[in-house]
Amino acid sequence: MNFTELIPTLEVAIGPVILISGVGSLLVSMTNRFGRVIDRARQIATDLRGHTGHEQRRLSCQLEILVRRSRLLRLSIALAIFSILLACLLIIIMFITALLRSDFGVPITLLFIACMGSLIAAVAVLLMDVNLSLAAMELEIAGAAENGPPTDQS
C-alpha cells in the first residue's frame, strides 16, 4: 500500500482522533470533580469527629452523598476511558482494513456505536453526579439556616 492509498484512511481516522481529544478534556473535568469530592469527604470526616447530635447526623448525610458521588464519578470516568479505548481500537481496525484491503464495515460500525454508547453513558452518569451535588448543597444550606446567621466573634 502506498501513501496515496492511505490518505483516505487517514482522513476517516481524524474523526475518532478528535473524539479522543474531546473525551480527554471531559476526563480532566471529571477527575477534577472527583478530587474535589475526595477532599470534601476528608474534611467532613474530620469535622464529624468533633460533633454530636443533630450536627453529626447532618455531616453523616453529607458524607453519604459524597460517597455516592465518588462512586458515580468513578463510573463516569471508567465509561469515558472505555470510550477512548474503543475509539483507539476503531482507528487500529480502520488501518488494518485499509492495509488488508478488506471490508470490516460491520465491526467498525459496532465499535463506533459502542464508543458513542459508552460516552453517552459517561455523560449521563456525570449528570447524576451534578444532581447529587445539588442535593448536598441544599442540605448544607438547610443546616446553615437551622444554625442561624454566623455571629461576629471579634
Chimera marker file (.cmm) of the C-alpha trace (Angstrom):
<marker_set name="trace">
<marker id="1" x="0.000" y="0.000" z="0.000" r="1" g="1" b="0" radius="0.5"/>
<marker id="2" x="1.408" y="3.376" z="-0.957" r="1" g="1" b="0" radius="0.5"/>
<marker id="3" x="0.860" y="6.716" z="0.713" r="1" g="1" b="0" radius="0.5"/>
<marker id="4" x="-1.800" y="7.956" z="-1.703" r="1" g="1" b="0" radius="0.5"/>
<marker id="5" x="-3.891" y="4.871" z="-0.957" r="1" g="1" b="0" radius="0.5"/>
<marker id="6" x="-3.514" y="5.524" z="2.760" r="1" g="1" b="0" radius="0.5"/>
<marker id="7" x="-4.736" y="9.147" z="2.640" r="1" g="1" b="0" radius="0.5"/>
<marker id="8" x="-8.476" y="8.285" z="2.642" r="1" g="1" b="0" radius="0.5"/>
<marker id="9" x="-7.958" y="6.133" z="5.733" r="1" g="1" b="0" radius="0.5"/>
<marker id="10" x="-6.096" y="8.964" z="7.450" r="1" g="1" b="0" radius="0.5"/>
<marker id="11" x="-8.944" y="11.320" z="6.620" r="1" g="1" b="0" radius="0.5"/>
<marker id="12" x="-11.521" y="8.946" z="8.082" r="1" g="1" b="0" radius="0.5"/>
<marker id="13" x="-9.385" y="8.353" z="11.207" r="1" g="1" b="0" radius="0.5"/>
<marker id="14" x="-9.405" y="12.074" z="12.046" r="1" g="1" b="0" radius="0.5"/>
<marker id="15" x="-12.948" y="11.827" z="13.495" r="1" g="1" b="0" radius="0.5"/>
<marker id="16" x="-12.081" y="9.265" z="16.176" r="1" g="1" b="0" radius="0.5"/>
<marker id="17" x="-8.851" y="11.128" z="16.969" r="1" g="1" b="0" radius="0.5"/>
<marker id="18" x="-10.827" y="14.326" z="17.600" r="1" g="1" b="0" radius="0.5"/>
<marker id="19" x="-13.264" y="12.290" z="19.697" r="1" g="1" b="0" radius="0.5"/>
<marker id="20" x="-10.361" y="11.049" z="21.823" r="1" g="1" b="0" radius="0.5"/>
<marker id="21" x="-9.207" y="14.625" z="22.360" r="1" g="1" b="0" radius="0.5"/>
<marker id="22" x="-12.670" y="15.808" z="23.352" r="1" g="1" b="0" radius="0.5"/>
<marker id="23" x="-13.255" y="12.934" z="25.756" r="1" g="1" b="0" radius="0.5"/>
<marker id="24" x="-9.796" y="13.583" z="27.214" r="1" g="1" b="0" radius="0.5"/>
<marker id="25" x="-10.880" y="17.132" z="28.038" r="1" g="1" b="0" radius="0.5"/>
<marker id="26" x="-14.057" y="15.793" z="29.604" r="1" g="1" b="0" radius="0.5"/>
<marker id="27" x="-11.927" y="13.395" z="31.670" r="1" g="1" b="0" radius="0.5"/>
<marker id="28" x="-9.935" y="16.317" z="33.059" r="1" g="1" b="0" radius="0.5"/>
<marker id="29" x="-13.171" y="17.857" z="34.300" r="1" g="1" b="0" radius="0.5"/>
<marker id="30" x="-14.366" y="14.551" z="35.752" r="1" g="1" b="0" radius="0.5"/>
<marker id="31" x="-11.120" y="13.847" z="37.592" r="1" g="1" b="0" radius="0.5"/>
<marker id="32" x="-11.114" y="17.392" z="38.994" r="1" g="1" b="0" radius="0.5"/>
<marker id="33" x="-14.649" y="16.857" z="40.302" r="1" g="1" b="0" radius="0.5"/>
<marker id="34" x="-13.571" y="13.508" z="41.727" r="1" g="1" b="0" radius="0.5"/>
<marker id="35" x="-10.627" y="15.110" z="43.525" r="1" g="1" b="0" radius="0.5"/>
<marker id="36" x="-12.858" y="17.809" z="44.997" r="1" g="1" b="0" radius="0.5"/>
<marker id="37" x="-15.318" y="15.186" z="46.247" r="1" g="1" b="0" radius="0.5"/>
<marker id="38" x="-12.491" y="13.227" z="47.898" r="1" g="1" b="0" radius="0.5"/>
<marker id="39" x="-11.087" y="16.376" z="49.528" r="1" g="1" b="0" radius="0.5"/>
<marker id="40" x="-14.523" y="17.403" z="50.789" r="1" g="1" b="0" radius="0.5"/>
<marker id="41" x="-15.177" y="13.898" z="52.159" r="1" g="1" b="0" radius="0.5"/>
<marker id="42" x="-11.917" y="14.001" z="54.097" r="1" g="1" b="0" radius="0.5"/>
<marker id="43" x="-12.807" y="17.414" z="55.506" r="1" g="1" b="0" radius="0.5"/>
<marker id="44" x="-16.278" y="16.297" z="56.575" r="1" g="1" b="0" radius="0.5"/>
<marker id="45" x="-14.898" y="13.084" z="58.090" r="1" g="1" b="0" radius="0.5"/>
<marker id="46" x="-12.537" y="15.203" z="60.187" r="1" g="1" b="0" radius="0.5"/>
<marker id="47" x="-15.359" y="17.572" z="61.180" r="1" g="1" b="0" radius="0.5"/>
<marker id="48" x="-17.610" y="14.625" z="62.041" r="1" g="1" b="0" radius="0.5"/>
<marker id="49" x="-15.286" y="13.543" z="64.838" r="1" g="1" b="0" radius="0.5"/>
<marker id="50" x="-15.819" y="16.832" z="66.670" r="1" g="1" b="0" radius="0.5"/>
<marker id="51" x="-19.623" y="16.977" z="66.588" r="1" g="1" b="0" radius="0.5"/>
<marker id="52" x="-22.523" y="15.162" z="68.202" r="1" g="1" b="0" radius="0.5"/>
<marker id="53" x="-26.282" y="15.077" z="67.854" r="1" g="1" b="0" radius="0.5"/>
<marker id="54" x="-28.018" y="16.884" z="65.013" r="1" g="1" b="0" radius="0.5"/>
<marker id="55" x="-24.809" y="18.289" z="63.524" r="1" g="1" b="0" radius="0.5"/>
<marker id="56" x="-23.289" y="14.799" z="63.428" r="1" g="1" b="0" radius="0.5"/>
<marker id="57" x="-26.351" y="13.459" z="61.572" r="1" g="1" b="0" radius="0.5"/>
<marker id="58" x="-26.181" y="16.326" z="59.073" r="1" g="1" b="0" radius="0.5"/>
<marker id="59" x="-22.485" y="15.705" z="58.443" r="1" g="1" b="0" radius="0.5"/>
<marker id="60" x="-23.123" y="11.969" z="58.112" r="1" g="1" b="0" radius="0.5"/>
<marker id="61" x="-25.750" y="12.677" z="55.447" r="1" g="1" b="0" radius="0.5"/>
<marker id="62" x="-23.259" y="14.910" z="53.630" r="1" g="1" b="0" radius="0.5"/>
<marker id="63" x="-20.673" y="12.139" z="53.787" r="1" g="1" b="0" radius="0.5"/>
<marker id="64" x="-23.133" y="9.583" z="52.389" r="1" g="1" b="0" radius="0.5"/>
<marker id="65" x="-23.886" y="11.867" z="49.460" r="1" g="1" b="0" radius="0.5"/>
<marker id="66" x="-20.165" y="12.317" z="48.815" r="1" g="1" b="0" radius="0.5"/>
<marker id="67" x="-19.636" y="8.555" z="48.815" r="1" g="1" b="0" radius="0.5"/>
<marker id="68" x="-22.430" y="8.150" z="46.248" r="1" g="1" b="0" radius="0.5"/>
<marker id="69" x="-20.964" y="10.985" z="44.178" r="1" g="1" b="0" radius="0.5"/>
<marker id="70" x="-17.495" y="9.451" z="44.235" r="1" g="1" b="0" radius="0.5"/>
<marker id="71" x="-18.907" y="6.140" z="43.006" r="1" g="1" b="0" radius="0.5"/>
<marker id="72" x="-20.831" y="7.873" z="40.223" r="1" g="1" b="0" radius="0.5"/>
<marker id="73" x="-17.762" y="9.844" z="39.185" r="1" g="1" b="0" radius="0.5"/>
<marker id="74" x="-15.630" y="6.699" z="39.204" r="1" g="1" b="0" radius="0.5"/>
<marker id="75" x="-18.172" y="5.003" z="36.923" r="1" g="1" b="0" radius="0.5"/>
<marker id="76" x="-18.354" y="8.050" z="34.666" r="1" g="1" b="0" radius="0.5"/>
<marker id="77" x="-14.561" y="8.183" z="34.394" r="1" g="1" b="0" radius="0.5"/>
<marker id="78" x="-14.396" y="4.456" z="33.627" r="1" g="1" b="0" radius="0.5"/>
<marker id="79" x="-17.030" y="4.791" z="30.891" r="1" g="1" b="0" radius="0.5"/>
<marker id="80" x="-15.207" y="7.750" z="29.337" r="1" g="1" b="0" radius="0.5"/>
<marker id="81" x="-11.919" y="5.837" z="29.373" r="1" g="1" b="0" radius="0.5"/>
<marker id="82" x="-13.670" y="2.834" z="27.819" r="1" g="1" b="0" radius="0.5"/>
<marker id="83" x="-14.984" y="5.146" z="25.096" r="1" g="1" b="0" radius="0.5"/>
<marker id="84" x="-11.424" y="6.300" z="24.380" r="1" g="1" b="0" radius="0.5"/>
<marker id="85" x="-10.167" y="2.707" z="24.255" r="1" g="1" b="0" radius="0.5"/>
<marker id="86" x="-12.923" y="1.803" z="21.791" r="1" g="1" b="0" radius="0.5"/>
<marker id="87" x="-12.032" y="4.814" z="19.632" r="1" g="1" b="0" radius="0.5"/>
<marker id="88" x="-8.387" y="3.686" z="19.618" r="1" g="1" b="0" radius="0.5"/>
<marker id="89" x="-9.425" y="0.180" z="18.627" r="1" g="1" b="0" radius="0.5"/>
<marker id="90" x="-11.629" y="1.686" z="15.932" r="1" g="1" b="0" radius="0.5"/>
<marker id="91" x="-8.661" y="3.550" z="14.451" r="1" g="1" b="0" radius="0.5"/>
<marker id="92" x="-6.485" y="0.416" z="14.514" r="1" g="1" b="0" radius="0.5"/>
<marker id="93" x="-9.161" y="-1.659" z="12.776" r="1" g="1" b="0" radius="0.5"/>
<marker id="94" x="-9.647" y="1.045" z="10.130" r="1" g="1" b="0" radius="0.5"/>
<marker id="95" x="-5.940" y="0.920" z="9.323" r="1" g="1" b="0" radius="0.5"/>
<marker id="96" x="-5.875" y="-2.878" z="9.299" r="1" g="1" b="0" radius="0.5"/>
<marker id="97" x="-8.868" y="-2.832" z="6.971" r="1" g="1" b="0" radius="0.5"/>
<marker id="98" x="-7.069" y="-0.432" z="4.637" r="1" g="1" b="0" radius="0.5"/>
<marker id="99" x="-3.834" y="-2.410" z="4.831" r="1" g="1" b="0" radius="0.5"/>
<marker id="100" x="-5.501" y="-5.743" z="4.088" r="1" g="1" b="0" radius="0.5"/>
<marker id="101" x="-7.856" y="-4.131" z="1.575" r="1" g="1" b="0" radius="0.5"/>
<marker id="102" x="-10.761" y="-5.916" z="3.165" r="1" g="1" b="0" radius="0.5"/>
<marker id="103" x="-14.214" y="-4.844" z="4.278" r="1" g="1" b="0" radius="0.5"/>
<marker id="104" x="-14.708" y="-4.727" z="8.045" r="1" g="1" b="0" radius="0.5"/>
<marker id="105" x="-17.753" y="-2.457" z="7.850" r="1" g="1" b="0" radius="0.5"/>
<marker id="106" x="-19.810" y="-4.263" z="10.475" r="1" g="1" b="0" radius="0.5"/>
<marker id="107" x="-17.072" y="-4.412" z="13.173" r="1" g="1" b="0" radius="0.5"/>
<marker id="108" x="-16.186" y="-0.766" z="12.544" r="1" g="1" b="0" radius="0.5"/>
<marker id="109" x="-19.835" y="0.259" z="12.820" r="1" g="1" b="0" radius="0.5"/>
<marker id="110" x="-20.339" y="-1.749" z="16.002" r="1" g="1" b="0" radius="0.5"/>
<marker id="111" x="-17.192" y="-0.294" z="17.552" r="1" g="1" b="0" radius="0.5"/>
<marker id="112" x="-18.326" y="3.233" z="16.755" r="1" g="1" b="0" radius="0.5"/>
<marker id="113" x="-21.785" y="2.589" z="18.226" r="1" g="1" b="0" radius="0.5"/>
<marker id="114" x="-20.211" y="1.091" z="21.374" r="1" g="1" b="0" radius="0.5"/>
<marker id="115" x="-17.838" y="4.052" z="21.640" r="1" g="1" b="0" radius="0.5"/>
<marker id="116" x="-20.700" y="6.544" z="21.421" r="1" g="1" b="0" radius="0.5"/>
<marker id="117" x="-22.845" y="4.475" z="23.797" r="1" g="1" b="0" radius="0.5"/>
<marker id="118" x="-20.083" y="4.467" z="26.383" r="1" g="1" b="0" radius="0.5"/>
<marker id="119" x="-19.634" y="8.217" z="26.012" r="1" g="1" b="0" radius="0.5"/>
<marker id="120" x="-23.375" y="8.832" z="26.347" r="1" g="1" b="0" radius="0.5"/>
<marker id="121" x="-23.463" y="6.684" z="29.489" r="1" g="1" b="0" radius="0.5"/>
<marker id="122" x="-20.454" y="8.565" z="30.929" r="1" g="1" b="0" radius="0.5"/>
<marker id="123" x="-22.146" y="11.921" z="30.427" r="1" g="1" b="0" radius="0.5"/>
<marker id="124" x="-25.462" y="10.614" z="31.826" r="1" g="1" b="0" radius="0.5"/>
<marker id="125" x="-23.715" y="9.374" z="34.976" r="1" g="1" b="0" radius="0.5"/>
<marker id="126" x="-21.896" y="12.715" z="35.242" r="1" g="1" b="0" radius="0.5"/>
<marker id="127" x="-25.300" y="14.425" z="35.159" r="1" g="1" b="0" radius="0.5"/>
<marker id="128" x="-26.402" y="12.189" z="38.050" r="1" g="1" b="0" radius="0.5"/>
<marker id="129" x="-23.362" y="13.434" z="39.997" r="1" g="1" b="0" radius="0.5"/>
<marker id="130" x="-24.313" y="17.037" z="39.279" r="1" g="1" b="0" radius="0.5"/>
<marker id="131" x="-27.804" y="16.364" z="40.624" r="1" g="1" b="0" radius="0.5"/>
<marker id="132" x="-26.366" y="14.801" z="43.781" r="1" g="1" b="0" radius="0.5"/>
<marker id="133" x="-24.067" y="17.775" z="44.289" r="1" g="1" b="0" radius="0.5"/>
<marker id="134" x="-27.160" y="19.989" z="44.197" r="1" g="1" b="0" radius="0.5"/>
<marker id="135" x="-28.781" y="17.794" z="46.871" r="1" g="1" b="0" radius="0.5"/>
<marker id="136" x="-25.645" y="18.168" z="49.017" r="1" g="1" b="0" radius="0.5"/>
<marker id="137" x="-25.720" y="21.928" z="48.599" r="1" g="1" b="0" radius="0.5"/>
<marker id="138" x="-29.391" y="22.062" z="49.604" r="1" g="1" b="0" radius="0.5"/>
<marker id="139" x="-28.584" y="20.001" z="52.701" r="1" g="1" b="0" radius="0.5"/>
<marker id="140" x="-25.746" y="22.373" z="53.556" r="1" g="1" b="0" radius="0.5"/>
<marker id="141" x="-27.986" y="25.412" z="53.123" r="1" g="1" b="0" radius="0.5"/>
<marker id="142" x="-30.699" y="23.832" z="55.288" r="1" g="1" b="0" radius="0.5"/>
<marker id="143" x="-28.112" y="23.164" z="58.004" r="1" g="1" b="0" radius="0.5"/>
<marker id="144" x="-26.858" y="26.729" z="57.850" r="1" g="1" b="0" radius="0.5"/>
<marker id="145" x="-30.415" y="28.080" z="58.076" r="1" g="1" b="0" radius="0.5"/>
<marker id="146" x="-31.085" y="25.975" z="61.181" r="1" g="1" b="0" radius="0.5"/>
<marker id="147" x="-27.994" y="27.321" z="62.927" r="1" g="1" b="0" radius="0.5"/>
<marker id="148" x="-28.857" y="30.918" z="62.106" r="1" g="1" b="0" radius="0.5"/>
<marker id="149" x="-26.510" y="33.599" z="60.829" r="1" g="1" b="0" radius="0.5"/>
<marker id="150" x="-22.882" y="33.463" z="61.922" r="1" g="1" b="0" radius="0.5"/>
<marker id="151" x="-22.050" y="35.571" z="64.951" r="1" g="1" b="0" radius="0.5"/>
<marker id="152" x="-19.250" y="38.122" z="64.927" r="1" g="1" b="0" radius="0.5"/>
<marker id="153" x="-16.698" y="36.926" z="67.450" r="1" g="1" b="0" radius="0.5"/>
<marker id="154" x="-14.328" y="39.900" z="67.152" r="1" g="1" b="0" radius="0.5"/>
<link id1="1" id2="2" r="1" g="1" b="0" radius="0.2"/>
<link id1="2" id2="3" r="1" g="1" b="0" radius="0.2"/>
<link id1="3" id2="4" r="1" g="1" b="0" radius="0.2"/>
<link id1="4" id2="5" r="1" g="1" b="0" radius="0.2"/>
<link id1="5" id2="6" r="1" g="1" b="0" radius="0.2"/>
<link id1="6" id2="7" r="1" g="1" b="0" radius="0.2"/>
<link id1="7" id2="8" r="1" g="1" b="0" radius="0.2"/>
<link id1="8" id2="9" r="1" g="1" b="0" radius="0.2"/>
<link id1="9" id2="10" r="1" g="1" b="0" radius="0.2"/>
<link id1="10" id2="11" r="1" g="1" b="0" radius="0.2"/>
<link id1="11" id2="12" r="1" g="1" b="0" radius="0.2"/>
<link id1="12" id2="13" r="1" g="1" b="0" radius="0.2"/>
<link id1="13" id2="14" r="1" g="1" b="0" radius="0.2"/>
<link id1="14" id2="15" r="1" g="1" b="0" radius="0.2"/>
<link id1="15" id2="16" r="1" g="1" b="0" radius="0.2"/>
<link id1="16" id2="17" r="1" g="1" b="0" radius="0.2"/>
<link id1="17" id2="18" r="1" g="1" b="0" radius="0.2"/>
<link id1="18" id2="19" r="1" g="1" b="0" radius="0.2"/>
<link id1="19" id2="20" r="1" g="1" b="0" radius="0.2"/>
<link id1="20" id2="21" r="1" g="1" b="0" radius="0.2"/>
<link id1="21" id2="22" r="1" g="1" b="0" radius="0.2"/>
<link id1="22" id2="23" r="1" g="1" b="0" radius="0.2"/>
<link id1="23" id2="24" r="1" g="1" b="0" radius="0.2"/>
<link id1="24" id2="25" r="1" g="1" b="0" radius="0.2"/>
<link id1="25" id2="26" r="1" g="1" b="0" radius="0.2"/>
<link id1="26" id2="27" r="1" g="1" b="0" radius="0.2"/>
<link id1="27" id2="28" r="1" g="1" b="0" radius="0.2"/>
<link id1="28" id2="29" r="1" g="1" b="0" radius="0.2"/>
<link id1="29" id2="30" r="1" g="1" b="0" radius="0.2"/>
<link id1="30" id2="31" r="1" g="1" b="0" radius="0.2"/>
<link id1="31" id2="32" r="1" g="1" b="0" radius="0.2"/>
<link id1="32" id2="33" r="1" g="1" b="0" radius="0.2"/>
<link id1="33" id2="34" r="1" g="1" b="0" radius="0.2"/>
<link id1="34" id2="35" r="1" g="1" b="0" radius="0.2"/>
<link id1="35" id2="36" r="1" g="1" b="0" radius="0.2"/>
<link id1="36" id2="37" r="1" g="1" b="0" radius="0.2"/>
<link id1="37" id2="38" r="1" g="1" b="0" radius="0.2"/>
<link id1="38" id2="39" r="1" g="1" b="0" radius="0.2"/>
<link id1="39" id2="40" r="1" g="1" b="0" radius="0.2"/>
<link id1="40" id2="41" r="1" g="1" b="0" radius="0.2"/>
<link id1="41" id2="42" r="1" g="1" b="0" radius="0.2"/>
<link id1="42" id2="43" r="1" g="1" b="0" radius="0.2"/>
<link id1="43" id2="44" r="1" g="1" b="0" radius="0.2"/>
<link id1="44" id2="45" r="1" g="1" b="0" radius="0.2"/>
<link id1="45" id2="46" r="1" g="1" b="0" radius="0.2"/>
<link id1="46" id2="47" r="1" g="1" b="0" radius="0.2"/>
<link id1="47" id2="48" r="1" g="1" b="0" radius="0.2"/>
<link id1="48" id2="49" r="1" g="1" b="0" radius="0.2"/>
<link id1="49" id2="50" r="1" g="1" b="0" radius="0.2"/>
<link id1="50" id2="51" r="1" g="1" b="0" radius="0.2"/>
<link id1="51" id2="52" r="1" g="1" b="0" radius="0.2"/>
<link id1="52" id2="53" r="1" g="1" b="0" radius="0.2"/>
<link id1="53" id2="54" r="1" g="1" b="0" radius="0.2"/>
<link id1="54" id2="55" r="1" g="1" b="0" radius="0.2"/>
<link id1="55" id2="56" r="1" g="1" b="0" radius="0.2"/>
<link id1="56" id2="57" r="1" g="1" b="0" radius="0.2"/>
<link id1="57" id2="58" r="1" g="1" b="0" radius="0.2"/>
<link id1="58" id2="59" r="1" g="1" b="0" radius="0.2"/>
<link id1="59" id2="60" r="1" g="1" b="0" radius="0.2"/>
<link id1="60" id2="61" r="1" g="1" b="0" radius="0.2"/>
<link id1="61" id2="62" r="1" g="1" b="0" radius="0.2"/>
<link id1="62" id2="63" r="1" g="1" b="0" radius="0.2"/>
<link id1="63" id2="64" r="1" g="1" b="0" radius="0.2"/>
<link id1="64" id2="65" r="1" g="1" b="0" radius="0.2"/>
<link id1="65" id2="66" r="1" g="1" b="0" radius="0.2"/>
<link id1="66" id2="67" r="1" g="1" b="0" radius="0.2"/>
<link id1="67" id2="68" r="1" g="1" b="0" radius="0.2"/>
<link id1="68" id2="69" r="1" g="1" b="0" radius="0.2"/>
<link id1="69" id2="70" r="1" g="1" b="0" radius="0.2"/>
<link id1="70" id2="71" r="1" g="1" b="0" radius="0.2"/>
<link id1="71" id2="72" r="1" g="1" b="0" radius="0.2"/>
<link id1="72" id2="73" r="1" g="1" b="0" radius="0.2"/>
<link id1="73" id2="74" r="1" g="1" b="0" radius="0.2"/>
<link id1="74" id2="75" r="1" g="1" b="0" radius="0.2"/>
<link id1="75" id2="76" r="1" g="1" b="0" radius="0.2"/>
<link id1="76" id2="77" r="1" g="1" b="0" radius="0.2"/>
<link id1="77" id2="78" r="1" g="1" b="0" radius="0.2"/>
<link id1="78" id2="79" r="1" g="1" b="0" radius="0.2"/>
<link id1="79" id2="80" r="1" g="1" b="0" radius="0.2"/>
<link id1="80" id2="81" r="1" g="1" b="0" radius="0.2"/>
<link id1="81" id2="82" r="1" g="1" b="0" radius="0.2"/>
<link id1="82" id2="83" r="1" g="1" b="0" radius="0.2"/>
<link id1="83" id2="84" r="1" g="1" b="0" radius="0.2"/>
<link id1="84" id2="85" r="1" g="1" b="0" radius="0.2"/>
<link id1="85" id2="86" r="1" g="1" b="0" radius="0.2"/>
<link id1="86" id2="87" r="1" g="1" b="0" radius="0.2"/>
<link id1="87" id2="88" r="1" g="1" b="0" radius="0.2"/>
<link id1="88" id2="89" r="1" g="1" b="0" radius="0.2"/>
<link id1="89" id2="90" r="1" g="1" b="0" radius="0.2"/>
<link id1="90" id2="91" r="1" g="1" b="0" radius="0.2"/>
<link id1="91" id2="92" r="1" g="1" b="0" radius="0.2"/>
<link id1="92" id2="93" r="1" g="1" b="0" radius="0.2"/>
<link id1="93" id2="94" r="1" g="1" b="0" radius="0.2"/>
<link id1="94" id2="95" r="1" g="1" b="0" radius="0.2"/>
<link id1="95" id2="96" r="1" g="1" b="0" radius="0.2"/>
<link id1="96" id2="97" r="1" g="1" b="0" radius="0.2"/>
<link id1="97" id2="98" r="1" g="1" b="0" radius="0.2"/>
<link id1="98" id2="99" r="1" g="1" b="0" radius="0.2"/>
<link id1="99" id2="100" r="1" g="1" b="0" radius="0.2"/>
<link id1="100" id2="101" r="1" g="1" b="0" radius="0.2"/>
<link id1="101" id2="102" r="1" g="1" b="0" radius="0.2"/>
<link id1="102" id2="103" r="1" g="1" b="0" radius="0.2"/>
<link id1="103" id2="104" r="1" g="1" b="0" radius="0.2"/>
<link id1="104" id2="105" r="1" g="1" b="0" radius="0.2"/>
<link id1="105" id2="106" r="1" g="1" b="0" radius="0.2"/>
<link id1="106" id2="107" r="1" g="1" b="0" radius="0.2"/>
<link id1="107" id2="108" r="1" g="1" b="0" radius="0.2"/>
<link id1="108" id2="109" r="1" g="1" b="0" radius="0.2"/>
<link id1="109" id2="110" r="1" g="1" b="0" radius="0.2"/>
<link id1="110" id2="111" r="1" g="1" b="0" radius="0.2"/>
<link id1="111" id2="112" r="1" g="1" b="0" radius="0.2"/>
<link id1="112" id2="113" r="1" g="1" b="0" radius="0.2"/>
<link id1="113" id2="114" r="1" g="1" b="0" radius="0.2"/>
<link id1="114" id2="115" r="1" g="1" b="0" radius="0.2"/>
<link id1="115" id2="116" r="1" g="1" b="0" radius="0.2"/>
<link id1="116" id2="117" r="1" g="1" b="0" radius="0.2"/>
<link id1="117" id2="118" r="1" g="1" b="0" radius="0.2"/>
<link id1="118" id2="119" r="1" g="1" b="0" radius="0.2"/>
<link id1="119" id2="120" r="1" g="1" b="0" radius="0.2"/>
<link id1="120" id2="121" r="1" g="1" b="0" radius="0.2"/>
<link id1="121" id2="122" r="1" g="1" b="0" radius="0.2"/>
<link id1="122" id2="123" r="1" g="1" b="0" radius="0.2"/>
<link id1="123" id2="124" r="1" g="1" b="0" radius="0.2"/>
<link id1="124" id2="125" r="1" g="1" b="0" radius="0.2"/>
<link id1="125" id2="126" r="1" g="1" b="0" radius="0.2"/>
<link id1="126" id2="127" r="1" g="1" b="0" radius="0.2"/>
<link id1="127" id2="128" r="1" g="1" b="0" radius="0.2"/>
<link id1="128" id2="129" r="1" g="1" b="0" radius="0.2"/>
<link id1="129" id2="130" r="1" g="1" b="0" radius="0.2"/>
<link id1="130" id2="131" r="1" g="1" b="0" radius="0.2"/>
<link id1="131" id2="132" r="1" g="1" b="0" radius="0.2"/>
<link id1="132" id2="133" r="1" g="1" b="0" radius="0.2"/>
<link id1="133" id2="134" r="1" g="1" b="0" radius="0.2"/>
<link id1="134" id2="135" r="1" g="1" b="0" radius="0.2"/>
<link id1="135" id2="136" r="1" g="1" b="0" radius="0.2"/>
<link id1="136" id2="137" r="1" g="1" b="0" radius="0.2"/>
<link id1="137" id2="138" r="1" g="1" b="0" radius="0.2"/>
<link id1="138" id2="139" r="1" g="1" b="0" radius="0.2"/>
<link id1="139" id2="140" r="1" g="1" b="0" radius="0.2"/>
<link id1="140" id2="141" r="1" g="1" b="0" radius="0.2"/>
<link id1="141" id2="142" r="1" g="1" b="0" radius="0.2"/>
<link id1="142" id2="143" r="1" g="1" b="0" radius="0.2"/>
<link id1="143" id2="144" r="1" g="1" b="0" radius="0.2"/>
<link id1="144" id2="145" r="1" g="1" b="0" radius="0.2"/>
<link id1="145" id2="146" r="1" g="1" b="0" radius="0.2"/>
<link id1="146" id2="147" r="1" g="1" b="0" radius="0.2"/>
<link id1="147" id2="148" r="1" g="1" b="0" radius="0.2"/>
<link id1="148" id2="149" r="1" g="1" b="0" radius="0.2"/>
<link id1="149" id2="150" r="1" g="1" b="0" radius="0.2"/>
<link id1="150" id2="151" r="1" g="1" b="0" radius="0.2"/>
<link id1="151" id2="152" r="1" g="1" b="0" radius="0.2"/>
<link id1="152" id2="153" r="1" g="1" b="0" radius="0.2"/>
<link id1="153" id2="154" r="1" g="1" b="0" radius="0.2"/>
</marker_set>
